[in-house]
Amino acid sequence: RIVSLAVVRRGLIDGWRGLAIAAAAVSAMLVLGLVVYQDIDLSIYEALPDAVRSIMGIPDDADASVLAYNEMLASIGAMALVGVAVAIGAHAVAGEEANRTLHVTLGAPVSRVSFAVSKALAMAVLIVAATALVWGAAVIAPVVLGIDIGDAKLGSLMTHLGAAALFHGSLAFAVGAATGRKALAAGAGAAVMVLGWLGAGLLPMWREGAADWIPWTWFNGTKPLVNGIDGAHLGLLVGGALVLLLLGVAAFVRRELRLHEGGGSLIQRIRALPGSSRLLRPTTRGGSLLGLRLASQRTLLIVVALIMGPVMGLAMGPLYAAMEEDLAGFAQSFPESMVAMFGGGDMTTATGFLHIETMGMMAPIAVILVATAAATAGIAGEERAGRLAGLLAQPQSRGRVYCTTAAATAISVVVIAAVLFLGLWAGIELGGLDVNLAYLVAACVLLVCLGWCFGGLALLLSGATGKPGVAVWGTVGVAVVTYFGYTLLMAASKEPWGWWSPFRAYLYGPPLEHGIEWWQPVSLLVAAGVLTLAGAVAFTRRDLR
């Protein structure tokens, strides 16, 4: 049989939690956004000509508060759903292979083709279900709140969003099936998503039609909320997803499974660093606990570093210098509430542009991603794969295993922040921008503190439960809710109410424009310390699964 119901069921079980959390978080923030927008003076947008309202994504005869749909479903919320789809696609084959469970499944009467097709089917079902959940919330919310959505074509927008999630998830699936490397698959899917989002927003300012080849343009370039389904773009997304799935299945059938992934060369280079001998005490012949933890994350670190350093860092300075006049005109028509959704800032200045495009949202995503991956893999990932018990059978205490994972998490965050700092610094010099270097350092220090804070949360969930899904999706869910919650309060001019969100400490200022105050890093570091300590206590006192 081409489809194995048992494998489909396993795929649904593995992925439902992540998409359910993401869909619920996006739906909740959409409702909150509609509520908040009712308290914002949007009369200026009500008076705009229909053509301008269409460009901004406001349908005919609709309240201006429908702008919340563009921000939640066509931008930040879309990235959340697509990002989870990428994670599911990366895990479908490569995750099973990394967990050493794939060969067991293939030992049953299940062919490789059946396994891959069944996993792809499960991924598609999950994406459709999550899209339907958010769609339902988007339809019900304005009815309950008494908001007139006019001629808004929610079905068209959600169809495009589901197709975009399927395309990016299929890309991650194909890379994972072809290589057996989960981190590479996730990194490739995330890179296409992030670079596509960035290119779809900036390239049209340079030249009309310059972003027509980008998948993110196929998703929202024609404003489906206003103009309905674009058959060509939808065909590119769905057709591209099918091609990627077929390529992934074909590559998986023909390659040899990976049974072991080493990391000796990286360990040796780390050992050569001065003062590292105590941390890198050998645990087994030819390896060390910290070195192995860092080696297991090297692919993801490299991919994220390549995105954040050269693209989101180095390229931003010259890009702003080349587009300064166009950005000034664009910023005048860009709603302040939308600017708040990306962390606030003034797009007419170099510091504001760098904050909005890089530091406001993309940099937090990067450090939270690597921190969550490192914290989860070191404890819950090892426990699920059945390796943790064997490690603890050696002369290794639980405390040392936990502390080593925490150290790997902290180092991963510092690496990404350092690469981003160097990229931004070089880009600022190349573009001749007026940016205070001390403020840039302060912003990157806050980025490290934010990464450690969410890394501490991932360590707590990983150590307390031993379940990778809970650790990953729990951390992602908290990040989405706290970011959306705080930026929505910023949009409603109620910024002080966001004291409960770690993003208030990170975004307040913004740091690139005004520097930081003492309470910002202190509050994040205290939260990181408390969460990490609580995780250590929970891990040392529970039974292994």
Number of C-alpha atoms within 10 A of each C-alpha: 9 13 18 20 15 13 20 22 13 15 23 19 12 16 22 19 16 24 25 22 20 28 27 18 24 27 22 18 23 25 22 17 25 22 19 19 22 16 12 14 12 16 10 9 19 16 10 11 9 15 12 12 19 16 12 18 24 29 25 16 13 17 19 26 25 23 24 25 23 22 20 22 26 23 16 19 25 24 21 22 27 27 22 27 35 29 25 31 35 31 28 29 30 30 22 18 22 21 18 17 12 18 14 10 16 13 9 8 10 17 17 18 17 20 26 29 21 23 27 29 19 26 27 23 17 24 29 18 17 23 22 17 17 24 19 15 17 22 13 12 18 17 11 9 12 8 17 15 21 14 15 22 17 20 18 19 25 25 20 30 29 26 28 32 30 29 30 31 32 32 30 35 36 32 29 28 31 23 19 26 23 27 27 23 31 30 24 21 27 27 18 18 23 18 17 19 20 19 20 24 14 17 14 14 16 13 9 9 12 14 22 16 14 18 25 29 20 26 29 23 18 16 25 24 26 22 16 18 21 17 11 9 23 21 14 18 24 19 14 20 23 17 15 21 27 17 18 25 23 17 17 24 16 10 12 11 17 14 12 8 10 11 17 15 12 15 21 15 10 17 18 10 9 7 9 11 12 8 14 19 14 14 16 10 6 10 18 19 23 25 25 21 22 25 20 20 21 17 18 23 26 16 17 24 21 18 23 27 23 18 18 25 26 24 19 24 25 18 15 23 16 13 13 17 11 13 18 14 12 13 14 11 11 12 15 15 22 17 20 21 25 24 29 23 25 19 23 18 18 23 25 22 22 24 27 21 20 22 28 26 17 18 24 22 18 22 29 24 22 24 30 28 25 30 34 29 23 29 28 28 23 19 23 17 15 15 13 19 13 11 18 13 9 10 8 13 13 17 13 14 20 22 16 22 23 27 18 24 30 23 18 28 27 21 17 26 27 20 20 28 22 16 23 25 21 20 24 26 14 16 19 14 17 11 18 15 13 12 18 21 18 19 26 23 19 24 28 28 28 28 32 30 26 28 31 30 28 33 39 26 30 31 30 24 21 24 19 25 20 19 28 23 21 21 24 24 21 17 20 20 18 20 23 27 21 26 28 29 21 23 23 19 15 13 15 12 13 19 11 12 18 21 23 23 25 27 26 17 16 24 27 26 20 14 16 21 13 8 10 20 21 14 17 24 20 13 20 22 16 15 21 26 16 18 23 24 15 18 24 15 11 12 10 16 12
